[in-house]
Amino acid sequence: MTETRISVKNPDPQIPPAEDYSLTVDGKEVFVYTCDVANYAILSGQGTMEVEITSNKPFKTVKVRPLISGIIPRIEGNRVSFTVEGPRKLSVEFDDDILNPLFILINPMEEARPKKGDDKVHYFESGKVYDIGEMELHEGDTVYIDEGAVVYGSFCAYRANNLIIKGRGILNGSKWHRQGDVQQKQMIKLVECKNVTIEGITIVDGPNWHVVPIACEDVVIKDLNVITFVMTGDGIDVVGSEDVSISNCFVRSNDDCVAIKAVDYQHEAGHKNVKNVRISDSVFWNAEFGNALEIGYETRCDEISNIVFENCDVIRSEFEGYQSGGTFTIHNGDRAHIRNVRYDNIRVEDSREKLIDIKVQFSQYSRDEERGQVSDIVFNNIQVVDGPFPVSIIRGYDADHMIRDITIKDMVVHGEEIKSANQCRMVVELSKNINFE
């Protein structure tokens, strides 16, 4: 049985509705928001849903990504319709226009909500607009942004455990970046916190990195949507943290979608190792800058290990042009040993610059004098299903800092099995044991 709950009408007159599209799901109107890089609709649902989109601009073709969804839209005049099984995160693109897509972000139904008025619950009500600036959270706090609530501002926490940030509403950072006030502001910044859950909200238009656990432990990020505009607008940055799970997320970023790093920060959080990070069941769109699935550049720790990317769809990894842009990237710019990284069951639909880019190097972001190591990396069941077939690069630094033991198995590009570096269009330098299976 289908169960849906449609998001309420946008309560903020400062956020205009989309001019180009209107949307219904199961015959109910869904408000379509707009921002600098996309139109987007947010709803919750489980089961089979009928979607109908009306376009106010003429078009000839429509494509629904990720392609694994198997959705073939029906076109009748200026209307597009299709059936979708929710929950699902979709990008609907008219005439291959990547500058004006419609994101339909269907999250699971909420299992439970905190009670308004309970101790340590910050409750942002549906149908209201809030301007909170930067709100600091403390031990045991819960933030709940209800569906239809818009919160302008950001959240931070320092050495505070047992935190929850959840809901189906919007956290909006546009007031900062439109004023040119980036100042390294991050939409959710957590430093040395344990037992953290971030779930279900949509974060848009922040001025810098968006979700940033720094030196944290036991972090769960799920059902999150991130849509970014600015050049430094990373989606999720895991910095010096361990035991982190990222699942069922949608990230459209103008820089790295997900980046795993170790960077010096205040509050004695620098130089912590990174371990046990899993990114799964998510959809990524990397726009002009940065990379889709990135480890680096800042790797100022002893070890980054046990990292897994699995069952994800990279629907876009656009051309950057600064020799670093790519889909699967490890850029070891400092001293860390990056090891035991696995990419498993990932589909790539539009990779414009590099497919795999693994380097030990000195870069503009490097601070350590010693170069690092990269070893024991596995790519399993990687499929390039659409778009170009880009080059790949695996390059060590020198004889003492070589890249070692890379296994690429069951890679398929445009239906062809890839069994060698030459067939993969891959340059290999200062590296050992690069194996195709």
C-alpha positions in Angstrom: 0.0 0.0 0.0 1.4 3.4 -1.0 1.8 5.9 1.8 2.7 9.5 0.9 2.9 12.8 2.7 3.2 15.9 0.5 5.3 18.8 1.6 3.4 22.0 2.5 3.4 25.2 0.5 6.5 27.2 0.8 6.0 29.6 3.8 8.8 32.1 2.8 8.0 34.7 0.1 11.7 35.3 -0.2 12.1 31.9 -1.9 10.3 32.1 -5.2 8.6 29.0 -6.5 10.0 27.5 -9.6 8.9 29.3 -12.8 9.6 26.5 -15.2 7.9 23.5 -13.5 4.9 22.4 -11.5 4.5 19.0 -10.0 1.9 16.6 -8.7 2.4 13.2 -7.0 -0.6 10.9 -6.8 -2.7 13.9 -8.0 -1.6 16.1 -5.1 0.3 19.4 -5.8 3.9 19.5 -4.5 5.6 22.8 -4.1 8.7 23.2 -6.3 11.4 25.3 -4.7 14.2 26.9 -6.8 17.8 27.9 -6.1 20.8 28.9 -8.1 21.5 25.6 -9.6 18.2 23.6 -9.6 14.6 23.3 -8.9 13.7 20.8 -6.2 10.7 19.2 -4.5 10.7 17.4 -1.2 8.3 14.8 0.0 8.1 11.6 1.9 6.7 8.4 0.6 6.8 4.6 0.5 5.6 2.4 -2.4 4.4 3.2 -5.9 3.7 6.8 -6.8 2.5 8.5 -10.0 4.5 11.7 -10.8 3.3 14.3 -13.3 5.5 17.3 -14.3 4.2 20.3 -16.3 6.9 22.3 -18.0 6.4 26.0 -18.8 9.2 25.8 -21.4 9.1 23.8 -24.7 11.2 20.6 -24.7 11.8 17.5 -26.9 13.4 15.0 -24.6 13.4 14.0 -20.9 15.8 11.8 -19.0 15.4 10.7 -15.4 18.5 9.9 -13.4 19.9 7.7 -11.9 19.4 5.5 -14.9 19.3 2.4 -12.6 15.8 3.5 -11.7 14.7 2.3 -15.1 12.2 5.2 -15.4 11.0 5.9 -19.0 8.9 9.1 -18.9 5.8 9.5 -20.9 5.5 12.8 -22.8 2.2 14.4 -23.7 2.5 18.0 -24.9 4.1 20.0 -22.1 3.5 17.2 -19.5 5.7 14.4 -18.4 4.5 11.5 -16.3 6.1 8.4 -14.8 5.8 5.9 -12.0 8.4 5.7 -9.3 8.9 3.4 -6.3 9.7 5.5 -3.2 11.8 6.4 -1.4 14.0 7.6 -4.3 16.2 10.6 -5.2 15.7 11.6 -8.8 17.1 14.2 -11.2 14.7 15.0 -14.1 16.5 16.7 -17.0 14.9 18.3 -20.0 16.8 18.4 -23.3 20.0 17.4 -21.3 19.9 20.9 -19.7 22.2 20.5 -16.6 21.7 24.1 -15.6 18.0 23.7 -14.9 17.2 20.2 -13.6 14.3 19.3 -11.4 15.3 17.2 -8.4 12.5 15.1 -6.9 13.7 14.1 -3.4 11.5 11.4 -1.9 12.6 10.5 1.6 11.3 7.6 3.7 8.3 8.2 6.0 9.4 9.4 9.4 9.3 6.8 12.1 9.1 9.2 15.1 9.2 12.8 15.9 10.4 14.5 19.0 7.8 16.3 21.1 7.7 20.0 20.9 8.4 21.5 24.3 10.5 18.6 25.6 13.7 19.5 27.3 16.6 20.0 25.0 14.4 19.9 21.8 14.8 22.8 19.4 11.6 22.4 17.4 11.2 24.4 14.1 7.5 24.2 13.1 6.0 23.6 9.7 4.8 26.7 7.9 7.2 29.0 9.6 10.5 30.7 8.7 13.3 31.2 11.1 16.6 33.2 11.1 18.8 31.7 13.7 22.3 32.8 12.7 24.8 30.3 14.1 23.2 28.1 16.8 25.5 26.2 19.1 24.2 22.8 20.3 25.0 21.2 23.6 25.1 17.7 25.2 21.9 15.7 24.4 20.3 18.4 22.1 17.8 17.5 19.4 17.1 19.7 16.5 13.8 19.0 14.6 13.1 20.9 11.4 9.6 19.9 10.4 8.4 19.5 6.8 7.6 22.9 5.4 9.8 24.8 7.9 12.7 26.9 6.5 15.6 27.7 8.8 18.1 30.3 7.7 21.4 29.7 9.6 23.7 26.9 10.8 24.4 24.6 13.7 27.7 23.9 15.5 28.7 21.8 18.4 32.0 21.4 20.3 32.6 18.3 22.5 28.9 17.7 22.8 27.7 14.1 22.6 24.3 12.4 21.8 23.1 15.0 19.2 20.3 14.6 16.8 19.5 16.9 13.8 16.5 15.6 11.9 13.2 16.3 10.1 12.0 17.0 6.6 12.5 20.7 6.4 15.1 23.0 4.9 18.3 24.5 6.3 19.2 27.4 4.1 22.5 29.2 3.9 21.8 31.6 1.1 21.8 34.8 3.2 25.5 34.4 3.8 26.8 33.6 0.4 24.6 36.2 -1.3 26.2 38.8 0.9 29.7 37.5 0.1 30.2 36.5 3.7 31.7 33.0 3.4 34.2 33.2 6.4 34.6 29.5 6.4 31.0 29.2 7.7 29.8 25.6 7.6 26.1 24.6 7.7 26.6 21.8 10.3 30.0 21.8 12.0 30.6 19.3 14.8 33.9 19.1 16.6 34.9 16.2 18.8 31.4 14.9 19.3 30.2 11.4 19.8 27.0 9.6 18.9 25.5 12.0 16.3 22.6 11.5 13.9 21.8 13.8 11.0 18.7 12.7 9.2 16.2 13.7 6.6 16.7 17.4 6.2 17.5 19.3 3.0 20.5 21.7 3.1 20.8 24.3 0.4 23.0 27.2 -0.7 25.6 27.2 2.1 28.6 29.5 1.8 31.2 26.7 2.3 31.4 23.1 3.3 28.0 21.9 4.3 28.1 18.9 6.7 31.4 18.6 8.6 32.1 16.2 11.4 35.6 16.9 12.7 37.3 14.5 15.1 34.0 12.9 15.8 33.0 9.3 16.5 29.9 7.3 15.8 28.2 9.5 13.3 25.1 8.5 11.2 24.1 10.7 8.2 21.1 9.3 6.4 18.4 10.4 4.0 20.1 13.8 3.7 19.8 16.1 0.7 22.4 18.7 -0.1 22.3 21.2 -3.0 25.2 23.6 -3.2 26.1 26.6 -5.4 29.5 28.2 -4.3 32.9 27.0 -5.5 33.9 25.7 -2.1 30.5 24.1 -1.5 31.5 20.6 -0.5 28.6 18.4 0.4 29.8 16.2 3.2 33.4 16.4 4.6 34.5 13.7 7.0 37.4 15.2 8.8 39.6 13.2 11.2 36.6 11.1 12.3 35.9 7.4 12.8 32.9 5.1 12.6 30.9 7.2 10.2 27.9 6.0 8.1 26.5 8.0 5.2 23.5 6.4 3.5 20.6 7.2 1.2 21.7 10.7 0.6 21.5 13.0 -2.4 24.3 15.5 -3.0 24.6 18.0 -5.8 27.7 20.0 -5.0 29.8 22.6 -6.8 32.9 21.0 -5.2 33.5 17.6 -3.7 30.3 15.6 -3.1 31.9 13.6 -0.3 35.5 14.3 0.9 37.4 12.4 3.5 40.2 14.4 5.1 42.4 15.2 8.1 42.8 18.9 8.7 44.1 21.0 11.6 41.3 22.7 13.5 40.8 24.5 16.7 39.6 22.7 19.9 42.5 20.3 19.6 40.9 18.4 16.8 43.7 18.3 14.3 45.8 15.3 13.2 43.2 12.6 14.1 43.2 9.5 12.0 40.2 8.5 9.9 38.8 5.0 9.9 35.7 3.0 9.4 33.7 5.3 7.0 31.0 3.8 4.8 29.1 5.7 2.1 26.3 3.7 0.6 23.0 3.8 -1.4 23.4 7.4 -2.4 23.2 9.7 -5.5 25.9 12.2 -6.4 26.2 15.1 -8.8 29.6 16.8 -8.8 29.5 20.1 -10.7 32.3 22.1 -12.1 34.8 22.1 -9.2 36.3 19.3 -7.1 35.5 15.6 -7.3 32.7 13.2 -6.8 34.1 10.7 -4.3 37.2 12.2 -2.8 39.9 11.3 -0.3 42.2 14.3 0.2 43.8 16.6 -0.4 44.4 17.5 3.2 45.6 14.2 4.8 47.5 15.5 7.8 47.3 12.4 10.0 49.1 9.0 10.2 46.5 6.9 8.6 43.2 7.0 6.7 41.8 3.4 6.5 38.8 1.1 6.1 36.8 3.4 3.8 34.0 1.9 1.7 31.9 3.4 -1.1 29.1 1.0 -2.2 25.9 0.9 -4.3 26.0 4.5 -5.3 25.2 6.4 -8.5 27.4 9.2 -9.8 25.0 10.9 -12.2 27.3 13.8 -13.0 31.1 14.4 -12.5 31.6 17.6 -14.6 34.8 18.9 -16.2 37.0 21.0 -13.9 40.1 21.6 -15.9 42.6 22.1 -13.1 44.1 18.6 -13.3 42.3 17.3 -10.2 38.7 16.8 -11.2 37.5 13.2 -11.2 35.0 10.6 -10.1 37.0 8.2 -7.9 39.8 10.2 -6.5 42.5 9.8 -3.9 44.7 12.9 -3.6 47.2 12.3 -0.8 48.8 15.7 -0.3 50.3 15.1 3.1 51.9 12.3 5.2 49.0 9.9 5.7 49.0 6.2 4.7 45.7 5.8 2.9 44.9 2.1 2.8 42.0 -0.5 2.7 39.7 1.6 0.5 36.9 -0.2 -1.4 34.6 1.0 -4.2 31.9 -1.6 -4.8 28.9 -1.7 -7.1 29.0 1.9 -8.3 27.4 3.2 -11.5 28.8 6.2 -13.4 26.6 8.1 -15.8 28.5 11.2 -16.9 32.2 11.5 -16.0 33.8 14.3 -18.0 37.4 14.6 -16.8 38.9 11.5 -15.1 37.4 8.3 -14.0 40.0 7.2 -11.5 42.6 9.7 -10.2 45.0 8.4 -7.5 48.0 10.5 -6.6 50.6 11.0 -4.0 51.7 14.6 -4.5 52.6 18.0 -3.1 49.8 20.5 -3.7 48.6 23.9 -2.7 46.8 22.3 0.2 49.9 20.4 1.5 51.4 21.3 4.9 53.4 18.2 5.9 57.0 17.9 4.7 56.8 14.2 4.3 54.8 12.6 1.5 52.4 9.8 2.2 51.5 6.3 0.9 48.5 4.7 -0.8 48.0 1.0 -0.8 45.3 -1.8 -0.9 42.6 -0.2 -3.0 39.9 -2.3 -4.6 37.4 -1.3 -7.3 34.7 -4.0 -7.8 31.8 -3.9 -10.2 32.3 -0.4 -11.5 30.0 0.4 -14.5 30.2 3.4 -16.8 26.7 3.3 -18.2 26.5 6.6 -20.0 28.4 9.6 -21.1 32.1 9.7 -22.2 34.9 7.2 -21.4 37.4 9.5 -19.6 41.1 8.8 -18.8 42.4 7.6 -15.5 45.7 8.3 -13.7 47.6 6.4 -11.0 50.8 8.2 -10.1 53.1 8.0 -7.1 55.5 10.6 -5.8 58.9 8.9 -6.0 60.5 5.6 -5.4 59.8 5.8 -1.6 56.2 6.9 -2.0 54.8 4.7 -4.6 51.2 3.6 -5.0 50.8 -0.1 -4.4 48.3 -2.9 -4.7 45.4 -1.6 -6.7 42.8 -4.2 -7.8 40.3 -3.4 -10.5 37.8 -6.2 -11.1 34.6 -6.5 -13.0 34.8 -3.0 -14.5 32.5 -2.5 -17.5 32.5 0.7 -19.7 29.6 1.0 -22.2 29.1 -2.7 -22.0 32.7 -3.7 -22.6 34.7 -5.5 -19.9 37.9 -3.7 -19.0 40.9 -6.0 -18.4 44.0 -3.8 -18.7 45.4 -0.3 -18.0 45.6 0.4 -21.7 42.0 -0.6 -22.2 41.0 1.5 -19.3 42.8 4.6 -20.8 44.9 4.7 -17.7 48.3 6.3 -17.1 50.4 4.4 -14.4 53.6 5.9 -13.0 55.6 5.3 -9.9 53.2 2.5 -8.9 53.3 -1.3 -8.3 50.9 -4.1 -8.5 48.1 -2.5 -10.5 45.9 -5.5 -11.3 42.9 -6.0 -13.5 40.7 -9.0 -13.0 
